[in-house]
Amino acid sequence: MNLKFWKPRNRAWEQRRREFVYLDEVSVTSLVAARHGSIAESFKNTHSETSGAQVGSSLTVPATPLTPGANLTSRMTSSRTTTQEVVRRAVVQGTFRSLRITDTDLKLSVEDRQPENKPPPATTEAELTKALTKLAKQRRAVRVTDLKRGDVIELRVQLSADPTYQFAAAASSMLDLIKGRSAMFGIDEQQFADIAPMLELLPQMLVDLVPLNAKVISHRRIDLDDESWLVDTTMLTPGSSLAAVAETIAIVGVTEIPLYWKDARRVLFDNAEYTVYTRLAKPGLATTWTPIKLADVFDTLDPKIGKDFRELPNGFKNLHKAGVEVLAVPFVEIFATEGLIPFGHALAQQTGRILDEDKLTSTAHEAAQAINDLDSLGDISATRSAFEHIVAAVEASPPLLLTPIDRNLVAALREPHQALAQLSATVPALQTAIEEPEETTHDRKLLEVEFVAIYW
């Protein structure tokens, strides 16, 4: 006789804390209503207490041979009932929790998987193929052809905005900073007038949408028996031939700025890991995607216009390569000569210090070594660290004063000089990228989704 012992399922994940950075309340409400049929707007707890008191008296007259007996009784009763009601308002975070813990039809999941039932990592295709049925049941793997529009999946990603939005955000910041102050930055008015319309075009085309293009780190794509699967990364033995052939995929889609609960730029430019709860917008995996949804509108007017809009981001995506080709000096030189050295001169002049030009130049070029491409040029921590080397050099210049340099002055001078260095590197690269756009190939497969929630 075989005895089976029931073991309660570990559901500690249901109590985990979630810090949301993006939450679409309409989508959450729609999913809950589709599953349960109604949405709780409030919760009421009622507590009642009843207390009572009773007082009575009795008078009895005994009977005699001449008179009958008499008995008089009086009784008074009082009661009091106290009721307390506590009404709790339902919030979207609680509604999402209710949705998440009742999910039983997710195609992929990263939160509610039970580690004690997990098969060992596979080293060969045969080992992984043998475990696929169990992995699919545990929502650790799914056949790509089984992914249909509307399916809900939960993945862990390295969150980042699409390069189109990254450039649009940087362009908007530089335009706002330089507009009306081009002479202060040493930029010719005509040059700024020529480039400004190009810089303003892309943000307008995004129509307040933030396109995301995030690398999936919880799952990878692998072909088994002529079928494509998405498999939990932890199921592939690191360093094995199986892990070597598994391909990284990306998840793409658009989000709305008002639905971010944190500053969108701080979230999207940090490349941090987040969990995303999404619905598939298209079945299976795609190879191309355009973040400019306005192109779909123009398709109804003229397909050629829509095609031109879809191809425009390729010019911006080639920005990094074009920038390297057209610039006569490397990024290190640009950052030193257009940003750090002028900043040092301005700071010395404002604080009354006498600079050693050779020392300033050597310090600037040494500090600029970490700024070797447009990505590092836009990295706040890297650029600030470089500027701090110049601040230290200025503070060490005569006459030596006991009073340290005002940090507000440092911030006020640093921002425009950093923007000038960015513009000096970006303008020629942008012109070449737009005039001579190259074909962009997409080696990475894409999951196009609608984002419901992003949290950690």
C-alpha positions, -999 to 999 in steps of 0.1 A, spaced: 0 0 0 14 34 -10 8 62 14 8 98 1 12 126 26 -4 159 18 19 189 21 4 224 23 15 246 -5 39 274 4 20 306 -4 43 331 13 47 349 -20 11 361 -17 23 383 12 53 398 -5 56 436 -7 54 452 -41 67 487 -49 50 498 -80 66 522 -105 39 518 -131 3 506 -127 -26 508 -152 -57 509 -131 -81 505 -161 -64 473 -172 -63 459 -136 -100 466 -132 -108 451 -165 -89 419 -157 -105 415 -123 -140 422 -136 -135 396 -164 -126 370 -138 -149 378 -109 -176 398 -125 -176 426 -99 -152 450 -83 -152 458 -46 -152 496 -40 -151 494 -2 -150 470 27 -172 474 58 -165 459 93 -194 461 118 -191 456 155 -222 456 177 -225 454 215 -258 451 235 -261 456 272 -293 453 293 -305 459 329 -336 447 347 -351 459 380 -382 443 397 -402 444 430 -430 424 445 -456 431 472 -477 402 487 -507 405 511 -515 372 528 -551 360 528 -573 362 560 -606 345 569 -623 378 560 -602 390 530 -586 374 500 -548 376 495 -532 399 470 -499 399 451 -484 430 433 -453 426 411 -435 454 391 -406 449 367 -385 475 346 -362 464 318 -337 486 298 -312 478 270 -286 497 249 -270 487 217 -238 502 204 -227 497 167 -193 507 153 -186 505 115 -152 508 99 -152 514 62 -120 507 42 -117 520 7 -104 497 -19 -73 509 -37 -58 497 -70 -28 481 -53 -51 458 -33 -71 451 -64 -40 441 -82 -30 418 -53 -64 401 -55 -59 397 -93 -24 383 -89 -30 357 -62 -60 343 -80 -42 340 -113 -43 304 -125 -39 308 -162 -6 327 -166 15 313 -194 47 324 -176 53 334 -140 83 344 -118 66 349 -84 45 319 -74 68 291 -85 76 264 -59 114 259 -56 111 225 -39 94 210 -71 118 225 -95 136 200 -118 174 202 -118 191 225 -144 195 208 -177 229 204 -195 217 188 -227 187 192 -250 176 157 -241 174 166 -204 155 198 -210 131 181 -234 123 155 -208 115 182 -182 94 204 -205 60 190 -195 66 196 -158 82 231 -165 51 241 -186 28 230 -158 49 251 -133 47 281 -157 85 280 -161 83 272 -199 59 278 -227 59 268 -264 61 300 -285 32 289 -308 10 286 -277 14 323 -269 -18 340 -281 -30 376 -280 -45 384 -246 -24 358 -227 -10 371 -194 27 367 -187 49 378 -158 86 383 -165 116 398 -149 134 423 -171 162 449 -172 139 479 -177 149 505 -202 132 528 -227 134 524 -264 164 542 -279 140 565 -297 126 578 -264 160 580 -248 171 603 -276 138 623 -275 142 628 -237 178 640 -241 169 663 -270 140 679 -251 162 686 -221 189 702 -242 164 723 -262 147 736 -230 181 745 -215 197 761 -245 166 779 -261 171 816 -258 206 812 -244 226 799 -273 251 827 -271 259 817 -235 269 783 -248 289 796 -278 264 782 -303 255 801 -335 219 811 -336 215 798 -372 230 765 -363 206 761 -334 177 772 -356 186 745 -382 188 716 -357 160 725 -333 131 714 -356 147 679 -360 151 677 -322 115 687 -316 101 663 -342 105 630 -324 89 639 -290 58 652 -309 56 619 -328 56 599 -296 23 617 -285 31 614 -248 37 577 -249 69 561 -235 80 531 -256 99 504 -237 124 479 -251 135 458 -221 158 428 -221 142 397 -205 164 381 -179 140 355 -164 136 335 -196 154 327 -228 144 313 -262 157 279 -273 147 255 -301 139 219 -292 126 193 -317 120 220 -343 99 240 -319 107 272 -302 103 275 -264 107 301 -238 124 285 -208 132 297 -173 169 308 -173 176 289 -141 168 257 -159 199 260 -181 232 250 -165 256 279 -167 285 273 -191 268 244 -208 264 241 -245 226 243 -239 230 277 -223 253 289 -251 227 283 -278 198 298 -258 189 333 -271 180 364 -252 147 380 -260 132 415 -254 98 427 -244 84 458 -261 54 480 -258 42 515 -250 34 530 -216 16 563 -206 35 589 -187 6 597 -162 5 561 -151 41 561 -137 41 563 -99 78 574 -99 97 598 -120 97 581 -154 132 592 -164 147 581 -131 131 547 -136 138 542 -173 174 553 -174 186 533 -145 187 498 -162 175 482 -130 156 449 -127 119 449 -124 90 424 -126 65 432 -154 29 419 -155 17 422 -191 -8 410 -217 4 399 -251 -6 424 -278 4 400 -306 8 362 -307 42 346 -306 76 363 -312 82 392 -336 113 405 -352 104 441 -358 85 468 -339 80 505 -342 76 527 -312 60 555 -332 23 545 -331 14 577 -350 25 558 -381 -6 536 -378 -28 567 -381 -11 579 -413 -15 545 -429 -52 553 -434 -42 585 -453 -12 573 -472 7 540 -466 39 557 -479 37 583 -451 32 556 -425 62 537 -439 83 568 -437 73 574 -401 82 538 -392 116 541 -408 125 574 -392 136 558 -358 162 538 -377 181 570 -381 180 577 -344 189 541 -336 220 545 -357 229 577 -338 257 560 -318 274 546 -349 270 577 -370 283 599 -342 315 580 -340 320 582 -378 315 619 -383 333 633 -353 369 643 -359 378 639 -322 368 612 -297 342 616 -271 369 620 -244 382 650 -262 348 665 -267 339 662 -230 372 676 -219 374 706 -243 337 714 -245 326 706 -209 353 702 -183 379 728 -192 353 756 -198 337 746 -165 370 749 -147 376 784 -162 341 796 -152 344 781 -117 378 797 -111 366 831 -123 335 830 -100 356 820 -70 386 843 -76 412 815 -81 442 814 -104 443 783 -125 474 764 -138 463 758 -174 485 727 -178 472 711 -146 436 719 -156 441 704 -190 457 672 -177 431 668 -150 403 673 -175 416 647 -199 422 622 -172 387 627 -157 371 624 -192 386 590 -199 354 574 -185 332 593 -210 339 575 -242 305 573 -259 270 589 -259 257 565 -233 284 575 -208 280 611 -218 244 608 -206 253 589 -174 247 614 -145 269 596 -120 298 593 -144 297 629 -156 293 643 -121 323 623 -110 344 638 -138 332 673 -129 342 667 -92 378 662 -103 378 697 -118 362 711 -86 390 696 -66 416 711 -89 400 746 -86 398 743 -49 435 735 -47 445 766 -68 458 798 -52 448 818 -34 439 790 -9 408 800 9 394 784 40 358 787 26 349 757 4 333 763 -30 296 767 -28 279 735 -41 250 755 -55 275 774 -77 290 741 -88 256 727 -98 246 759 -116 278 760 -137 280 722 -143 246 718 -160 250 741 -189 286 729 -197 275 693 -196 246 701 -220 270 719 -243 293 689 -244 262 666 -252 250 689 -279 285 691 -295 286 653 -298 249 649 -308 243 674 -335 267 661 -362 258 625 -353 221 633 -356 226 650 -390 244 620 -405 220 595 -390 190 613 -405 206 620 -439 220 585 -443 199 561 -423 212 525 -424 193 494 -423 187 482 -388 186 444 -383 169 429 -353 187 398 -342 167 397 -309 132 383 -309 105 405 -294 74 400 -273 50 428 -280 28 434 -250 6 458 -232 20 467 -198 -3 464 -168 21 467 -139 58 472 -133 71 466 -98 99 452 -77 
